[in-house]
Amino acid sequence: RRRPIPPLLVLLAPPRLRSHQVVSSIVRLAHVLSSLLRLIKKGHREVVADAAAARSTSTNHRSTRSLPLPPVATSLSLMHPLSSSSASAAPATHRLRLWWRRLGRRGAAGAAAFAFALLAAAFFLLSPSRDASAPSTSSYPSYGHRLPTLVDLTLVAGAKERGAVCLDGTPPGYHWLPGFGEGSDKWLLHLEGGSWCRNLTWCAQRKETNLGSSDHMERRAEFVGILSDDELQNPDFYNWNKVKVRYCDGASFSGNVEEEFQEDGTPFFFRGQRIWEAVMSELLSKGLSRAKEAFLTGCSAGGLSTYIHCDDFRALVPKASTVKCLADGGFFLDVEDISGRRYMRGFYNDVARLQDLRKKFTHCSSDMEPGQCIFPREVAKGIHTPMFILNPAYDVWQVQICICCKPFQCSVATSIRT
């Protein structure tokens, strides 16, 4: 069970010692030393009391020395924790009592000073080395010098009236951490990822998760990494306004189907474009319209969303402001897999037909398949806002799912990822 950390100890500790693992170790050691000091004081009081009792009964010792002990007293002496069947135990006990008697008040103060010095030494010895390469065995993650900030979920007001809803008809949401200081007029938006749904069966599965319904979204989200407000962890954006936009439409915030789909009496809504517009409208009223700097980011399916909406984002903020975009792991490839098929193109074809995406991507020519319009290499051709593309040379998901596996395995694996 985690012990509460004294706030004063956290404030007095250097930044490199403020992780929960180190502070918890120091707190546990302090508890041990505190118990040791209590034992020392208790022992000292007992020794002083014994000495006083010995002086008061010294006149009776000579007269009672030769008398045998009663049976009960003999039994009690044998039950004493310091008693022993060997005769050598008595001298050892006698020496211990003499040591306590000589200790006195000065000795107790010295023991206390020793314990304090031991605590101070442990405080610095337990600090983690900057060059340590061994992984931490603590069950609690360390995010710099403190735990991450938890940010509440905000549901978009009036979203249902505008038709901006998740797959199951619930209102979309986002997490907003206001900026402060020099970052109060700077904004960073992160678009959540989570694959796509290619048919009603897959979309029905998503409706039962946070990727298809705000009813299943966690009410609070940890802001770490580029969203952190910890200057040590996120020196460039720690004081900016930071927003995590939740993903619940199944098509990277791009669908806009007016009609409500029905499958066995279950409704489906494909309104990702409206979700984007509703969230942006609410953020503009909270200060995004006055941003001097703005940064749009996204990962995976959110990275694809960043390609799709980068110029839209640029158009929302003042012309004099600096706007850039970062797509992290969203450059999906239109290539043949080992079976000779273009699995990702077929997958995107299904998504595009289900959510009628061709009308969203006006750059597509009539001779192109609808799925081709979604690939970043096509979307990026029309982007005018500065865009930073971050993608691993060997994308594990794309290598395993879209290039090296058989079509059936691709379907299963993608379903699991969803």
C-alpha positions in Angstrom: 0.0 0.0 0.0 1.4 3.4 -1.0 2.1 5.7 1.9 1.2 9.4 1.5 4.2 11.5 0.8 4.7 14.5 3.1 4.4 17.6 0.9 7.3 19.4 2.7 9.6 16.5 1.9 8.8 16.8 -1.8 9.3 20.5 -1.8 12.6 20.4 0.0 14.0 17.6 -2.2 16.1 18.5 -5.3 14.2 18.0 -8.6 16.2 14.9 -9.4 14.9 13.2 -6.2 11.2 14.1 -6.6 10.1 10.9 -8.4 7.6 8.8 -6.3 10.0 5.9 -6.1 12.8 7.8 -4.5 10.6 9.8 -2.1 8.7 6.7 -1.1 12.0 5.0 -0.2 13.1 8.0 1.9 9.8 8.1 3.7 10.0 4.4 4.5 13.6 4.9 5.8 12.4 7.8 7.9 9.7 5.6 9.4 12.3 3.0 10.3 14.6 5.5 11.9 11.7 7.1 13.8 10.9 3.7 15.3 14.5 3.2 16.2 14.7 6.5 18.0 11.5 5.6 20.0 13.1 2.3 21.0 16.3 4.1 22.1 14.3 6.6 24.2 12.2 3.8 25.7 15.2 1.8 26.6 16.9 4.8 28.2 13.8 5.5 30.4 13.8 1.8 31.4 17.5 1.9 32.3 17.0 5.1 34.4 14.0 3.5 36.2 15.9 0.3 36.9 18.8 2.3 38.3 16.5 4.3 40.6 14.9 1.0 41.7 18.3 -0.5 42.3 19.4 2.4 44.5 16.2 2.3 46.6 16.5 -1.4 47.3 20.2 -1.5 47.7 19.9 -1.8 51.5 17.8 -5.0 51.1 20.1 -6.8 48.7 22.6 -8.0 51.4 19.8 -9.5 53.5 18.0 -11.2 50.7 21.0 -12.3 48.6 21.2 -15.8 50.2 17.5 -16.5 50.2 16.2 -18.8 47.5 13.7 -17.4 44.9 10.1 -18.6 45.2 9.0 -21.0 42.5 6.9 -18.4 40.8 9.7 -15.9 40.6 12.0 -18.6 39.2 9.4 -19.4 36.5 9.0 -15.8 35.5 12.8 -15.3 35.3 13.0 -18.3 32.9 10.2 -16.8 30.8 12.0 -13.4 30.5 13.1 -12.7 26.8 16.7 -12.1 28.0 16.9 -15.2 30.1 18.9 -18.2 28.9 19.6 -21.7 29.9 23.3 -21.0 29.8 25.2 -19.2 32.5 27.0 -17.0 30.0 23.8 -15.0 29.3 23.9 -13.3 32.7 27.3 -11.5 32.1 26.1 -10.4 28.6 22.9 -9.0 30.1 24.9 -7.2 32.8 27.2 -5.6 30.3 24.2 -4.4 28.2 22.6 -2.8 31.2 25.9 -1.1 32.1 26.1 0.2 28.5 22.7 1.7 28.7 23.4 3.3 32.1 26.6 4.9 30.8 24.7 6.1 27.7 22.7 8.7 29.6 21.2 11.8 28.0 24.3 12.7 26.0 24.4 9.2 24.5 20.7 9.4 23.5 21.4 12.7 21.8 24.3 11.2 20.0 22.2 8.3 18.9 19.6 10.7 17.6 22.3 12.7 15.7 23.6 9.4 14.2 20.2 8.5 13.0 19.7 11.9 11.4 23.1 11.6 9.7 22.1 8.2 8.4 18.8 9.6 7.0 20.7 12.5 5.2 23.1 10.0 3.7 20.4 7.7 2.5 18.6 10.8 1.0 21.4 11.3 -1.5 22.5 7.7 -1.9 19.0 6.6 -3.0 18.9 9.2 -5.8 19.0 7.7 -9.3 22.1 8.2 -11.4 21.6 10.2 -14.6 23.7 7.6 -16.4 22.0 4.6 -14.9 20.8 2.2 -17.6 19.1 -0.4 -15.4 15.3 -0.3 -15.8 13.2 0.7 -12.8 11.5 -2.1 -10.9 8.9 0.2 -9.4 5.3 -0.4 -10.3 4.6 3.3 -10.5 5.8 5.1 -13.7 8.1 8.1 -13.4 7.3 11.2 -15.5 10.2 13.5 -14.7 10.0 14.9 -11.1 6.3 14.2 -10.4 3.3 12.3 -11.5 1.4 13.4 -14.6 -1.5 15.9 -14.5 -5.0 14.4 -14.9 -7.3 16.4 -17.1 -11.0 16.1 -17.1 -13.1 15.1 -20.2 -15.2 17.9 -21.6 -18.2 16.9 -23.8 -18.9 19.4 -26.6 -21.9 21.5 -25.8 -24.8 21.4 -28.3 -23.1 18.7 -30.3 -26.2 16.6 -30.8 -28.2 19.5 -32.1 -25.5 20.0 -34.7 -25.4 16.4 -35.6 -21.7 16.1 -34.4 -21.9 12.8 -32.7 -19.8 9.6 -32.2 -20.7 6.3 -33.9 -23.4 5.6 -31.3 -24.9 9.1 -31.2 -23.2 10.3 -28.0 -21.5 13.7 -28.0 -17.8 13.9 -28.7 -15.3 15.1 -26.2 -11.8 16.5 -25.5 -9.5 17.2 -22.6 -8.2 20.8 -22.3 -5.3 21.9 -20.0 -5.2 25.8 -20.0 -1.9 27.5 -20.7 -0.2 29.9 -18.4 2.5 32.6 -18.4 4.1 33.1 -21.8 2.2 30.1 -23.2 -1.3 31.5 -22.4 -1.8 32.5 -26.1 -0.2 29.4 -27.6 -2.1 26.2 -28.5 -1.2 22.6 -29.1 -3.9 20.2 -30.3 -3.4 16.4 -30.4 -5.8 14.2 -32.4 -6.2 10.8 -30.9 -5.6 7.7 -33.1 -7.1 4.2 -33.1 -7.4 2.6 -36.6 -10.7 2.7 -38.5 -13.8 0.6 -39.0 -14.4 -0.8 -42.5 -17.9 -2.2 -42.1 -20.9 -2.1 -39.8 -19.7 -5.2 -37.9 -16.4 -3.5 -37.0 -18.2 -0.2 -36.2 -20.6 -2.1 -33.9 -17.6 -3.4 -32.0 -16.1 0.1 -31.7 -19.4 1.5 -30.4 -18.8 -0.5 -27.2 -15.4 1.1 -26.7 -14.0 4.6 -26.2 -13.3 4.7 -30.0 -17.0 4.8 -30.8 -18.8 6.3 -27.8 -18.1 9.0 -25.2 -20.0 6.9 -22.7 -16.9 4.6 -22.6 -14.2 7.3 -22.5 -12.3 7.7 -19.3 -13.4 10.8 -17.5 -9.8 11.9 -16.8 -6.7 11.5 -19.0 -3.0 11.7 -18.1 -1.1 14.4 -20.0 2.4 13.2 -20.6 5.0 13.7 -23.3 4.2 16.6 -25.6 1.0 17.2 -23.6 2.8 17.4 -20.2 2.9 20.6 -18.1 6.2 19.5 -16.6 9.0 21.8 -17.7 11.6 19.1 -17.2 9.7 16.6 -19.4 8.3 19.0 -22.0 10.4 22.2 -22.0 9.0 23.5 -25.3 5.3 23.3 -24.7 4.8 22.8 -20.9 3.0 26.1 -20.5 0.9 26.1 -23.7 -2.8 25.4 -23.9 -2.9 21.7 -24.7 -5.9 19.8 -26.0 -6.4 16.1 -26.6 -9.3 15.6 -29.0 -11.0 12.2 -28.6 -11.5 10.0 -31.6 -14.9 8.2 -31.9 -16.0 8.4 -35.6 -14.0 5.6 -37.2 -12.7 7.5 -40.2 -10.1 10.0 -39.0 -12.5 12.9 -38.5 -13.5 12.9 -42.2 -17.0 11.4 -42.6 -20.1 13.5 -43.1 -23.1 11.3 -43.9 -26.4 13.0 -43.3 -28.5 9.9 -43.1 -28.6 7.7 -40.0 -27.6 4.1 -40.8 -29.6 1.2 -39.3 -28.5 -2.3 -38.8 -30.8 -4.7 -37.0 -32.4 -1.7 -35.2 -29.0 -0.3 -34.2 -28.2 3.2 -35.4 -24.8 4.3 -36.7 -23.6 7.8 -37.3 -20.7 8.8 -39.5 -20.0 12.4 -38.6 -16.3 12.8 -38.1 -16.1 16.1 -40.1 -18.8 17.6 -38.0 -17.0 16.5 -34.8 -13.9 18.3 -36.0 -15.9 21.5 -36.7 -17.8 21.3 -33.4 -14.7 20.8 -31.3 -12.8 23.6 -33.1 -15.7 26.0 -32.7 -15.7 25.4 -28.9 -12.0 25.8 -28.7 -12.1 29.1 -30.7 -14.4 30.5 -28.1 -12.0 29.5 -25.3 -9.0 31.4 -26.8 -7.8 29.5 -29.9 -9.1 32.4 -32.0 -6.4 34.7 -30.4 -3.5 32.2 -30.7 -0.2 33.6 -31.6 1.2 30.2 -32.2 -0.7 27.0 -32.9 0.5 23.4 -33.4 -1.7 20.5 -34.7 -0.4 17.0 -34.0 -1.8 13.4 -34.2 -0.6 9.8 -34.0 -1.5 6.8 -36.2 -5.0 7.3 -37.4 -4.7 10.7 -35.7 -1.6 11.3 -37.8 -3.7 10.7 -40.9 -6.3 13.2 -39.4 -3.4 15.7 -39.1 -2.7 15.4 -42.9 -6.4 15.8 -43.6 -7.1 18.8 -41.4 -3.8 20.7 -41.4 -4.9 23.4 -43.8 -8.3 23.6 -42.1 -6.6 24.3 -38.9 -4.5 27.0 -40.4 -7.7 28.7 -41.7 -9.2 28.8 -38.2 -6.5 30.9 -36.4 -5.4 34.5 -37.1 -3.3 35.0 -40.3 -0.5 36.7 -38.3 -0.1 33.6 -36.1 2.5 30.8 -36.7 0.9 27.5 -37.5 2.5 24.1 -38.1 1.5 20.5 -38.1 3.1 17.2 -37.0 1.9 13.8 -38.2 3.4 11.1 -36.0 3.2 7.5 -37.5 0.4 8.4 -39.9 2.1 7.9 -43.3 0.4 4.7 -44.3 1.6 3.1 -47.6 -0.3 2.0 -50.6 1.9 -1.0 -51.5 1.4 -4.6 -52.3 1.7 -7.2 -49.5 3.4 -10.6 -50.0 0.2 -12.1 -51.4 0.4 -9.5 -54.3 -2.7 -7.7 -53.0 -2.9 -4.1 -51.8 -4.5 -4.8 -48.4 -4.5 -1.2 -47.2 -6.1 0.1 -50.4 -8.8 -2.4 -50.0 -9.3 -1.5 -46.4 -9.5 2.2 -47.2 -11.9 1.5 -50.0 -14.3 -0.1 -47.5 -13.9 2.9 -45.1 -14.4 5.4 -47.9 -17.5 3.7 -49.3 -19.1 3.3 -45.9 -18.6 6.9 -44.9 -18.8 8.4 -48.4 -15.4 10.1 -48.2 -14.8 10.8 -51.9 -16.7 14.1 -51.5 -14.3 15.1 -48.8 -11.2 14.6 -50.9 -11.8 16.8 -53.9 -8.3 16.3 -55.2 -9.1 12.8 -56.2 -9.5 12.1 -59.9 -12.4 10.0 -61.2 -10.1 7.2 -62.3 -8.8 6.7 -58.8 -10.3 4.2 -56.3 -12.0 5.9 -53.3 -9.4 4.4 -50.9 -6.5 5.9 -52.8 -7.8 9.4 -51.9 -7.1 8.8 -48.2 -3.4 7.9 -48.4 -1.1 10.6 -47.1 0.9 10.7 -50.3 -2.2 11.9 -52.0 -3.5 14.2 -49.2 -0.1 15.8 -48.7 0.0 17.0 -52.3 -2.5 19.7 -51.5 -1.1 20.8 -48.1 0.2 24.4 -47.9 0.8 24.7 -44.2 4.3 23.7 -42.9 4.1 20.0 -42.0 6.6 17.8 -40.2 6.3 14.1 -41.0 7.5 11.7 -38.3 7.5 8.1 -39.2 9.8 5.2 -38.4 11.8 3.7 -41.2 10.4 0.3 -40.2 6.8 0.8 -39.0 6.1 -2.4 -37.0 2.4 -2.3 -37.6 2.6 -1.7 -41.4 5.4 -4.3 -41.8 3.5 -7.0 -39.9 -0.1 -6.3 -40.9 0.1 -4.7 -44.4 3.2 -6.1 -46.0 4.3 -9.5 -44.5 1.0 -11.2 -43.6 -1.7 -13.0 -45.5 -5.0 -11.2 -46.1 -6.9 -13.3 -43.5 -4.2 -12.6 -40.9 -4.3 -8.9 -41.8 -8.0 -8.8 -41.1 -7.7 -10.5 -37.8 -4.7 -8.4 -36.7 -6.3 -5.1 -37.7 -9.5 -6.1 -35.9 -7.4 -6.7 -32.7 -5.6 -3.4 -33.2 -9.0 -1.7 -33.5 
